[in-house]
Amino acid sequence: MTGRSTGAAVRPAWDGTTDSGGGTTGGAYTWRLTAHPRDGQGPDLTLSGTMTLG
């Protein structure tokens, strides 16, 4: 997953490949996004969830 932020908005994107670069098949996938404070103050924010393809 890649993404960028503008202010407080984060817009992640996924190209549908696995960590090893292969294609994915239908099924349930778990994701996790960790955001580090831009100014280095305070804790990281981590969100996670699942999505189903196919």
Contact map, one row per residue, 1 for C-alpha under 8 A:
111000000001111000000000000000000000000000000000000000
111100000001110000000000000000000000000000000000000000
111110000111100000000000000000000000000000000000000000
011111000111000000000000000000000000000000000000000000
001111111110000000000000000000000000000000000000000000
000111111100000000000000000000000000000000000000000000
000011111000000000000000000000000000000000000000000000
000011111100000000000000000000000000000000000000000000
000011111110000000000000000000000000000000000000000000
001111011111000000000000000000000000000000000000000000
001110001111100000000000000000000000000000000000000000
111100000111110000000000000000000000000000000000000000
111000000011111000000000000000000000000000000000000000
110000000001111110000000000000000000000000000000000000
100000000000111110000000000000000000000000000000000000
000000000000011111000011000000000000000000000000000000
000000000000011111111111000000000000000000000000000000
000000000000000111111111000000000000000000000000000000
000000000000000011111100000000000000000000000000000000
000000000000000011111100000000000000000000000000000000
000000000000000011111110000000000000000000000000000000
000000000000000011111111000000000000000000000000000000
000000000000000111001111100000000000000000000000000000
000000000000000111000111110000000000000000000000000000
000000000000000000000011111000000000000000000000000011
000000000000000000000001111100000000000000000000000111
000000000000000000000000111110000000000000000000000111
000000000000000000000000011111000000000000000000011110
000000000000000000000000001111100000000000000000011110
000000000000000000000000000111110000000000000001111000
000000000000000000000000000011111000000000000001111000
000000000000000000000000000001111100000000000111100000
000000000000000000000000000000111110000000000111000000
000000000000000000000000000000011111000000011110000000
000000000000000000000000000000001111100000011100000000
000000000000000000000000000000000111110100111000000000
000000000000000000000000000000000011111111110000000000
000000000000000000000000000000000001111110000000000000
000000000000000000000000000000000000111110000000000000
000000000000000000000000000000000001111111000000000000
000000000000000000000000000000000000111111100000000000
000000000000000000000000000000000000100111110000000000
000000000000000000000000000000000001100011111000000000
000000000000000000000000000000000111100001111100000000
000000000000000000000000000000000111000000111110000000
000000000000000000000000000000011110000000011111000000
000000000000000000000000000000011100000000001111100000
000000000000000000000000000001111000000000000111110000
000000000000000000000000000001110000000000000011111000
000000000000000000000000000111100000000000000001111100
000000000000000000000000000111100000000000000000111110
000000000000000000000000011110000000000000000000011111
000000000000000000000000111110000000000000000000001111
000000000000000000000000111000000000000000000000000111
